[in-house]
């Protein structure tokens, strides 16, 4: 919106020429999203507390978590609001991809909102059934895949990091592949969201990494120099990623240990879906395994735990899954688990960034 209002004035006042640059708008999209969360956070916490929308703690979880019962949740509504407002203010709204990522953020946020609403307000312990939640996610992900693939010039080839000459073309099958990436990413962030600031920290790191990838992918000369697949128009997604990172920082101010608010499914499903969609649009789908490596590790710990439990009829690999609970039960203080997992996320993101030159 600001881009459309102020950039045309550059013919009269050269100072408005700065709105032409994606880097400038990305920085201010990040700051705008951060300030919205930072300023509105206390009011949202008070409002959620007044409405008695408090976190439900499962009885079979770690005993140390029971003291968190009643902490305001559904704070993801604040994150989504800040992302949307910031993106609408600073992005080029004629860009097709910008509307797709906003659609996914709102859509997955809506699914999470329904789940949280049933659990926190209607007091259904399980919220949406697993079947219904997955069905809604799948429908939205497939629609998103169709929208992305129908855009003129979008390639259905899958980018394999490091191996520049290996790029299989999935054709129409790319729609299902894109849907799988989005669904997996959404649920991976949701699974990781179990400790104060544990999910939002690595998400900020992943958003920052993809912000850089989006910018270079959408810049013809840089993409060619780095031997990346150039995606026309994807540079504007860097602004959206900046809004993701900025809103995450603002939310972390209140979500850091001891948390004053939790994001709930409305936040975790939306953020995971958003970053998965970004990965698909900028043709760095496989790289999400590294960029969001911590989310992958947490998800695999659940899959292995459940699979091993069923195969061995009752035996476990970890004391409890997801993995962060295992270390809690080993005696690690919660802040230590959180910070060490952040360190792992940073290391994996840096490793992913190194693939820019490994072509």
Sine and cosine of phi, psi and omega as CSV:
sin_phi,cos_phi,sin_psi,cos_psi,sin_omega,cos_omega
0.00,0.00,-0.75,0.66,0.06,-1.00
-0.90,0.43,-0.58,0.81,0.04,-1.00
-0.86,0.51,-0.71,0.70,-0.05,-1.00
-0.96,0.27,-0.49,0.87,-0.01,-1.00
-0.99,0.15,-0.65,0.76,-0.17,-0.98
-0.98,-0.19,-0.55,0.84,-0.04,-1.00
-0.88,0.48,-0.62,0.78,0.03,-1.00
-0.86,0.50,-0.33,0.95,-0.01,-1.00
-0.98,0.22,-0.08,1.00,-0.07,-1.00
-0.91,0.42,-0.33,0.94,0.03,-1.00
-0.95,0.32,-0.39,0.92,0.02,-1.00
-0.99,-0.17,-0.68,0.74,0.02,-1.00
-0.82,-0.57,0.91,-0.41,-0.10,-0.99
-0.89,0.46,-0.37,0.93,-0.02,-1.00
-0.86,0.50,-0.49,0.87,-0.02,-1.00
-0.97,0.24,-0.04,1.00,0.05,-1.00
-0.92,0.40,-0.34,0.94,-0.01,-1.00
-0.89,0.45,-0.42,0.91,-0.01,-1.00
-0.94,0.34,-0.17,0.99,0.07,-1.00
-0.95,0.31,-0.48,0.88,-0.16,-0.99
-1.00,0.04,0.79,-0.61,0.02,-1.00
-0.89,0.45,-0.61,0.79,-0.01,-1.00
-0.87,0.49,-0.69,0.72,0.01,-1.00
-0.88,0.47,-0.73,0.69,-0.05,-1.00
-0.95,0.33,-0.49,0.87,0.05,-1.00
-0.92,0.39,-0.70,0.72,0.02,-1.00
-0.86,0.51,-0.72,0.70,-0.07,-1.00
-0.98,0.21,-0.40,0.92,0.14,-0.99
-0.92,0.40,-0.65,0.76,0.04,-1.00
-0.89,0.45,-0.74,0.67,-0.02,-1.00
-0.91,0.42,-0.63,0.78,0.02,-1.00
-0.89,0.45,-0.73,0.68,0.01,-1.00
-0.88,0.47,-0.65,0.76,0.03,-1.00
-0.88,0.48,-0.73,0.68,-0.05,-1.00
-0.91,0.41,-0.60,0.80,0.03,-1.00
-0.88,0.48,-0.74,0.67,0.03,-1.00
-0.90,0.43,-0.68,0.73,-0.06,-1.00
-0.91,0.42,-0.68,0.74,-0.05,-1.00
-0.97,0.22,-0.66,0.75,-0.06,-1.00
-1.00,0.08,-0.26,0.96,-0.06,-1.00
-0.79,0.62,-0.80,0.60,-0.02,-1.00
-0.86,0.52,-0.64,0.77,0.01,-1.00
-0.91,0.41,-0.67,0.74,0.00,-1.00
-0.90,0.45,-0.67,0.74,0.02,-1.00
-0.88,0.48,-0.71,0.70,0.02,-1.00
-0.90,0.44,-0.65,0.76,-0.02,-1.00
-0.91,0.42,-0.71,0.71,0.01,-1.00
-0.91,0.42,-0.61,0.79,0.05,-1.00
-0.90,0.43,-0.67,0.74,0.00,-1.00
-0.89,0.46,-0.63,0.78,0.00,-1.00
-0.99,0.16,-0.04,1.00,0.01,-1.00
0.85,0.53,0.66,0.75,0.08,-1.00
-1.00,-0.07,1.00,0.08,-0.09,-1.00
-0.94,-0.35,0.41,-0.91,-0.05,-1.00
-0.90,0.43,0.72,-0.69,0.12,-0.99
-1.00,-0.04,0.78,-0.62,-0.02,-1.00
-0.95,-0.30,0.81,-0.59,0.00,-1.00
-0.93,0.36,0.61,-0.79,-0.05,-1.00
-0.91,0.40,-0.49,0.87,-0.06,-1.00
-1.00,0.05,0.08,1.00,0.04,-1.00
-0.99,0.16,0.09,-1.00,0.04,-1.00
-0.83,0.56,0.63,-0.77,-0.05,-1.00
-0.88,0.48,-0.50,0.86,-0.03,-1.00
-0.92,0.40,-0.27,0.96,-0.04,-1.00
-1.00,0.10,-0.27,0.96,-0.07,-1.00
-0.89,0.46,-0.46,0.89,0.03,-1.00
-0.94,0.35,-0.24,0.97,0.00,-1.00
-1.00,0.08,-0.12,0.99,-0.02,-1.00
-0.85,0.53,0.72,-0.70,0.02,-1.00
1.00,-0.07,-0.19,0.98,0.06,-1.00
-0.88,0.47,0.74,-0.67,-0.03,-1.00
-0.79,0.62,0.71,-0.71,0.02,-1.00
-0.80,-0.60,-0.11,-0.99,-0.11,-0.99
0.92,0.38,0.43,0.90,0.06,-1.00
-0.93,0.37,-0.18,0.98,0.05,-1.00
-0.88,0.48,-0.40,0.92,0.06,-1.00
-0.88,0.48,-0.60,0.80,0.04,-1.00
-0.92,0.39,-0.67,0.74,0.01,-1.00
-0.88,0.48,-0.75,0.67,-0.03,-1.00
-0.89,0.46,-0.68,0.73,0.01,-1.00
-0.86,0.51,-0.71,0.70,-0.03,-1.00
-0.92,0.39,-0.61,0.80,0.02,-1.00
-0.90,0.44,-0.75,0.66,-0.07,-1.00
-0.91,0.41,-0.73,0.68,-0.01,-1.00
-0.88,0.48,-0.73,0.68,-0.04,-1.00
-0.89,0.45,-0.69,0.72,0.00,-1.00
-0.90,0.43,-0.69,0.73,0.01,-1.00
-0.90,0.44,-0.54,0.84,-0.01,-1.00
-0.95,0.30,-0.65,0.76,-0.21,-0.98
-0.94,-0.35,-0.28,0.96,-0.05,-1.00
-1.00,0.04,0.30,-0.95,0.12,-0.99
-0.99,0.17,0.95,-0.31,-0.15,-0.99
-0.98,0.22,0.00,1.00,0.13,-0.99
-1.00,0.03,-0.05,1.00,-0.04,-1.00
-0.99,0.17,0.82,-0.57,-0.06,-1.00
-0.88,0.48,-0.69,0.72,-0.08,-1.00
-0.92,0.40,-0.52,0.85,0.01,-1.00
-0.87,0.50,-0.68,0.74,-0.01,-1.00
-0.94,0.34,-0.52,0.86,0.04,-1.00
-0.91,0.41,-0.73,0.68,-0.02,-1.00
-0.92,0.40,-0.55,0.83,0.06,-1.00
-0.93,0.37,-0.62,0.78,0.05,-1.00
-0.87,0.49,-0.73,0.68,-0.01,-1.00
-0.90,0.43,-0.67,0.74,0.02,-1.00
-0.86,0.50,-0.72,0.69,0.03,-1.00
-0.93,0.38,-0.66,0.75,-0.04,-1.00
-0.90,0.44,-0.77,0.63,0.01,-1.00
-0.94,0.34,-0.53,0.85,0.11,-0.99
-0.89,0.46,-0.62,0.78,0.03,-1.00
-0.90,0.43,-0.65,0.76,0.05,-1.00
-0.89,0.46,-0.70,0.71,0.03,-1.00
-0.91,0.42,-0.59,0.81,0.01,-1.00
-0.89,0.45,-0.69,0.72,0.03,-1.00
-0.87,0.49,-0.69,0.72,0.00,-1.00
-0.88,0.47,-0.74,0.68,0.01,-1.00
-0.90,0.43,-0.64,0.77,-0.02,-1.00
-0.88,0.48,-0.72,0.70,0.00,-1.00
-0.91,0.42,-0.59,0.81,-0.05,-1.00
-0.99,0.16,-0.73,0.68,-0.15,-0.99
-1.00,0.04,-0.57,0.82,-0.07,-1.00
-0.98,-0.19,-0.72,0.70,0.03,-1.00
-0.99,0.12,-0.13,0.99,0.09,-1.00
0.89,0.46,0.55,0.83,0.17,-0.98
-1.00,0.07,0.88,-0.47,-0.12,-0.99
-0.84,0.54,-0.52,0.86,-0.09,-1.00
-0.97,-0.24,-0.10,1.00,0.00,-1.00
0.89,0.45,-0.65,-0.76,0.08,-1.00
-0.91,0.41,0.58,-0.81,0.09,-1.00
-0.92,0.39,0.45,-0.89,0.00,-1.00
-0.84,0.54,-0.64,0.77,-0.02,-1.00
-0.90,0.44,-0.75,0.66,-0.03,-1.00
-0.92,0.39,-0.62,0.79,0.01,-1.00
-0.90,0.43,-0.71,0.70,0.00,-1.00
-0.91,0.41,-0.62,0.79,0.00,-1.00
-0.88,0.47,-0.71,0.70,0.02,-1.00
-0.90,0.44,-0.67,0.75,0.04,-1.00
-0.88,0.47,-0.69,0.72,-0.04,-1.00
-0.90,0.43,-0.68,0.73,0.00,-1.00
-0.87,0.49,-0.75,0.66,-0.02,-1.00
-0.91,0.42,-0.63,0.77,-0.01,-1.00
-0.92,0.40,-0.64,0.77,0.01,-1.00
-0.92,0.38,-0.68,0.73,0.06,-1.00
-0.86,0.52,-0.67,0.74,0.03,-1.00
-0.89,0.45,-0.69,0.72,0.04,-1.00
-0.86,0.50,-0.65,0.76,0.03,-1.00
-0.90,0.43,-0.70,0.71,-0.01,-1.00
-0.89,0.46,-0.67,0.74,0.00,-1.00
-0.92,0.40,-0.74,0.67,-0.07,-1.00
-0.94,0.34,-0.39,0.92,-0.02,-1.00
-0.99,0.16,-0.17,0.98,0.00,-1.00
-0.95,0.30,0.73,-0.68,-0.07,-1.00
-0.84,0.54,0.78,-0.63,0.07,-1.00
1.00,0.02,-0.11,0.99,-0.01,-1.00
-0.96,0.29,0.75,-0.66,-0.05,-1.00
-1.00,0.05,0.67,-0.74,0.04,-1.00
-1.00,-0.09,0.26,0.97,0.08,-1.00
-0.99,0.14,0.56,-0.83,0.02,-1.00
-0.99,-0.12,0.78,-0.63,0.00,-1.00
-1.00,0.10,0.82,-0.57,0.06,-1.00
-0.98,-0.20,0.91,-0.42,-0.01,-1.00
-0.81,0.59,0.60,-0.80,0.04,-1.00
0.97,0.23,-0.71,0.70,-0.05,-1.00
-1.00,0.02,1.00,0.04,-0.11,-0.99
-0.93,0.38,-0.40,0.92,-0.04,-1.00
-1.00,-0.05,-0.03,1.00,0.03,-1.00
-0.95,-0.30,0.95,-0.31,-0.05,-1.00
-0.50,-0.86,0.98,0.19,-0.08,-1.00
-0.89,0.46,0.67,-0.75,0.04,-1.00
-1.00,-0.09,0.89,-0.45,-0.05,-1.00
-1.00,0.00,-0.13,0.99,-0.02,-1.00
0.86,0.51,-0.71,-0.71,0.01,-1.00
-0.93,0.37,-0.34,0.94,0.05,-1.00
-0.91,0.42,-0.28,0.96,0.01,-1.00
-0.89,0.45,-0.46,0.89,0.02,-1.00
-0.87,0.49,-0.73,0.69,0.02,-1.00
-0.93,0.37,-0.61,0.79,0.04,-1.00
-0.88,0.47,-0.72,0.70,0.02,-1.00
-0.88,0.47,-0.67,0.74,0.02,-1.00
-0.88,0.47,-0.66,0.75,0.01,-1.00
-0.89,0.46,-0.69,0.73,0.02,-1.00
-0.88,0.48,-0.71,0.71,-0.04,-1.00
-0.92,0.40,-0.71,0.70,-0.01,-1.00
-0.90,0.43,-0.71,0.70,-0.02,-1.00
-0.89,0.46,-0.68,0.73,0.00,-1.00
-0.89,0.45,-0.69,0.72,-0.01,-1.00
-0.87,0.49,-0.74,0.68,-0.04,-1.00
-0.96,0.29,-0.49,0.87,0.01,-1.00
-0.91,0.41,-0.68,0.73,0.05,-1.00
-0.91,0.41,-0.63,0.78,0.01,-1.00
-0.88,0.48,-0.66,0.75,0.01,-1.00
-0.92,0.39,-0.60,0.80,-0.06,-1.00
-0.95,0.31,-0.40,0.92,-0.08,-1.00
-0.96,0.27,0.98,0.20,-0.04,-1.00
-0.73,-0.68,-0.24,0.97,0.03,-1.00
-0.79,-0.61,0.27,-0.96,-0.06,-1.00
-0.90,0.44,0.94,-0.35,0.04,-1.00
0.98,0.19,0.05,1.00,-0.08,-1.00
-0.92,0.39,-0.68,0.74,-0.04,-1.00
-0.99,0.14,-0.65,0.76,-0.11,-0.99
-0.94,0.34,-0.53,0.85,0.03,-1.00
-0.87,0.49,-0.85,0.53,0.05,-1.00
-0.88,0.47,-0.49,0.87,0.04,-1.00
-0.92,0.40,-0.65,0.76,0.06,-1.00
-0.86,0.51,-0.69,0.72,0.00,-1.00
-0.89,0.45,-0.70,0.71,0.01,-1.00
-0.90,0.43,-0.63,0.77,0.01,-1.00
-0.90,0.43,-0.67,0.75,0.01,-1.00
-0.90,0.43,-0.65,0.76,0.01,-1.00
-0.90,0.43,-0.72,0.70,0.00,-1.00
-0.95,0.30,-0.39,0.92,0.11,-0.99
-0.87,0.49,-0.69,0.73,0.03,-1.00
-0.93,0.37,-0.70,0.71,0.01,-1.00
-0.88,0.47,-0.64,0.77,0.00,-1.00
-0.90,0.44,-0.66,0.76,-0.02,-1.00
-0.91,0.42,-0.74,0.67,-0.05,-1.00
-0.95,0.33,-0.53,0.85,0.02,-1.00
-0.93,0.38,-0.54,0.84,-0.02,-1.00
-1.00,0.00,0.04,1.00,0.02,-1.00
-0.96,-0.29,0.93,-0.37,-0.15,-0.99
-0.82,0.57,-0.75,0.66,-0.07,-1.00
-0.92,0.38,-0.71,0.70,-0.02,-1.00
-0.91,0.41,-0.67,0.74,0.00,-1.00
-0.87,0.49,-0.68,0.73,0.03,-1.00
-0.91,0.41,-0.65,0.76,0.01,-1.00
-0.89,0.46,-0.66,0.75,-0.03,-1.00
-1.00,0.05,0.01,1.00,0.00,-1.00
0.86,0.51,0.65,0.76,0.11,-0.99
-0.99,-0.11,0.39,-0.92,0.08,-1.00
-0.96,0.27,0.89,-0.46,-0.01,-1.00
-0.96,0.28,0.76,-0.65,0.04,-1.00
-0.86,-0.52,0.97,-0.25,-0.05,-1.00
-0.86,0.51,0.77,-0.64,0.04,-1.00
1.00,0.00,-0.17,0.99,-0.06,-1.00
-0.97,0.24,-0.22,0.98,0.02,-1.00
-0.86,0.50,-0.54,0.84,0.01,-1.00
-0.90,0.43,-0.36,0.93,0.02,-1.00
-0.92,0.38,-0.38,0.92,0.07,-1.00
-0.87,0.50,-0.57,0.82,0.02,-1.00
-0.92,0.40,-0.67,0.74,0.06,-1.00
-0.89,0.46,-0.69,0.73,0.03,-1.00
-0.89,0.45,-0.61,0.79,0.07,-1.00
-0.88,0.48,-0.64,0.77,0.05,-1.00
-0.91,0.41,-0.61,0.79,0.06,-1.00
-0.87,0.49,-0.76,0.65,-0.03,-1.00
-0.91,0.42,-0.69,0.73,-0.02,-1.00
-0.90,0.44,-0.69,0.72,0.03,-1.00
-0.91,0.42,-0.59,0.81,0.04,-1.00
-0.89,0.45,-0.66,0.75,0.04,-1.00
-0.89,0.45,-0.68,0.73,0.01,-1.00
-0.89,0.45,-0.65,0.76,0.01,-1.00
-0.94,0.35,-0.59,0.80,-0.01,-1.00
-0.87,0.49,-0.47,0.88,0.04,-1.00
-0.82,0.57,-0.58,0.82,-0.04,-1.00
-0.97,-0.23,-0.30,0.95,-0.06,-1.00
-0.99,-0.10,-0.16,0.99,0.02,-1.00
-0.93,0.38,0.37,-0.93,-0.09,-1.00
-0.90,0.43,0.74,-0.68,-0.18,0.98
-0.98,0.19,0.76,-0.65,-0.16,-0.99
-0.91,0.41,0.67,-0.74,0.12,-0.99
-1.00,-0.06,-0.25,0.97,-0.04,-1.00
-0.37,-0.93,0.52,-0.85,0.09,-1.00
-0.91,-0.41,0.44,-0.90,-0.04,-1.00
-0.98,0.18,-0.48,0.88,-0.04,-1.00
0.95,0.32,0.01,-1.00,0.02,-1.00
-0.91,0.40,-0.49,0.87,0.01,-1.00
-0.86,0.51,-0.51,0.86,0.04,-1.00
-1.00,0.03,-0.76,0.64,-0.11,-0.99
-0.92,0.40,-0.67,0.75,0.01,-1.00
-0.92,0.40,-0.64,0.77,-0.01,-1.00
-0.92,0.40,-0.71,0.70,-0.04,-1.00
-0.92,0.40,-0.68,0.73,0.02,-1.00
-0.90,0.44,-0.68,0.74,0.04,-1.00
-0.89,0.45,-0.62,0.78,-0.02,-1.00
-0.91,0.43,-0.73,0.68,-0.06,-1.00
-0.94,0.34,-0.53,0.85,0.06,-1.00
-0.91,0.41,-0.64,0.77,0.02,-1.00
-0.92,0.39,-0.64,0.77,0.06,-1.00
-0.86,0.50,-0.70,0.72,-0.01,-1.00
-0.86,0.51,-0.63,0.78,0.00,-1.00
-0.93,0.36,-0.73,0.69,-0.07,-1.00
-0.88,0.47,-0.68,0.74,-0.07,-1.00
-1.00,0.00,0.18,0.98,0.09,-1.00
0.89,0.46,0.62,0.79,0.10,-1.00
-0.81,-0.59,0.78,0.63,-0.11,-0.99
-0.93,0.36,-0.76,0.65,-0.04,-1.00
-0.92,0.39,-0.54,0.84,-0.03,-1.00
-0.90,0.43,-0.30,0.95,0.03,-1.00
-0.86,0.50,-0.44,0.90,0.04,-1.00
-0.88,0.48,-0.57,0.82,0.04,-1.00
-1.00,0.05,-0.75,0.66,-0.04,-1.00
-0.85,0.53,-0.69,0.72,0.05,-1.00
-0.97,-0.25,0.61,0.79,-0.09,-1.00
-0.83,0.56,-0.61,0.80,-0.01,-1.00
-0.90,0.43,-0.63,0.77,0.04,-1.00
-0.90,0.44,-0.60,0.80,0.02,-1.00
-0.91,0.41,-0.71,0.71,0.00,-1.00
-0.87,0.50,-0.71,0.70,0.00,-1.00
-0.88,0.47,-0.67,0.74,-0.01,-1.00
-0.92,0.38,-0.69,0.72,0.02,-1.00
-0.89,0.46,-0.55,0.84,0.01,-1.00
-0.89,0.45,-0.58,0.81,0.04,-1.00
-0.95,0.32,-0.71,0.71,-0.01,-1.00
-0.88,0.48,-0.73,0.68,0.00,-1.00
-0.90,0.43,-0.65,0.76,-0.02,-1.00
-0.89,0.45,-0.74,0.67,-0.02,-1.00
-0.92,0.40,-0.70,0.72,0.00,-1.00
-0.89,0.46,-0.72,0.69,-0.01,-1.00
-0.91,0.42,-0.61,0.79,0.00,-1.00
-0.89,0.46,-0.66,0.75,-0.02,-1.00
-0.96,0.28,-0.65,0.76,-0.04,-1.00
-0.92,0.39,-0.68,0.74,-0.07,-1.00
-1.00,-0.06,0.05,1.00,0.03,-1.00
0.83,0.55,0.82,0.57,0.16,-0.99
0.86,-0.50,-0.19,0.98,0.02,-1.00
-1.00,0.10,0.43,-0.91,-0.06,-1.00
-0.81,-0.59,0.49,-0.87,0.11,-0.99
-1.00,0.10,-0.71,0.70,-0.02,-1.00
-0.94,-0.35,0.36,-0.93,0.05,-1.00
-0.89,0.45,-0.57,0.82,0.08,-1.00
-0.31,-0.95,0.55,-0.83,0.07,-1.00
-0.90,-0.43,0.48,-0.88,0.03,1.00
-0.89,0.45,0.14,-0.99,-0.19,-0.98
-0.84,0.54,-0.56,0.83,-0.05,-1.00
-0.89,0.46,-0.51,0.86,0.05,-1.00
-0.93,0.36,-0.54,0.84,0.03,-1.00
-0.86,0.51,-0.71,0.70,-0.02,-1.00
-0.95,0.30,-0.50,0.87,0.10,-1.00
-0.89,0.46,-0.71,0.71,-0.02,-1.00
-0.95,0.31,-0.29,0.96,0.10,-0.99
-0.99,0.16,-0.13,0.99,0.07,-1.00
0.95,-0.32,0.03,1.00,0.04,-1.00
-0.94,0.34,0.75,-0.66,0.12,-0.99
-0.88,0.47,0.53,-0.85,-0.06,-1.00
-0.82,0.58,-0.71,0.70,0.01,-1.00
-0.86,0.51,-0.56,0.83,0.01,-1.00
-0.92,0.38,-0.67,0.74,0.04,-1.00
-0.86,0.50,-0.72,0.69,-0.06,-1.00
-0.88,0.48,-0.80,0.61,-0.07,-1.00
-0.91,0.42,-0.65,0.76,0.00,-1.00
-0.91,0.40,-0.59,0.81,0.07,-1.00
-0.93,0.36,-0.59,0.81,0.09,-1.00
-0.87,0.49,-0.67,0.74,0.00,-1.00
-0.87,0.49,-0.68,0.73,0.05,-1.00
-0.87,0.49,-0.68,0.73,-0.01,-1.00
-0.88,0.47,-0.65,0.76,0.03,-1.00
-0.90,0.44,-0.70,0.71,-0.02,-1.00
-0.88,0.47,-0.68,0.74,0.00,-1.00
-0.92,0.39,-0.62,0.79,0.03,-1.00
-0.91,0.42,-0.64,0.77,0.04,-1.00
-0.90,0.43,-0.62,0.78,0.05,-1.00
-0.89,0.46,-0.65,0.76,0.04,-1.00
-0.90,0.44,-0.65,0.76,0.00,-1.00
-0.90,0.44,-0.51,0.86,-0.02,-1.00
-0.91,0.42,-0.37,0.93,-0.01,-1.00
-0.94,0.33,-0.19,0.98,0.08,-1.00
-0.86,0.52,-0.54,0.84,0.00,-1.00
-0.98,-0.19,-0.23,0.97,-0.02,-1.00
-1.00,-0.02,0.97,0.23,-0.03,-1.00
-0.81,-0.58,0.00,0.00,0.00,0.00
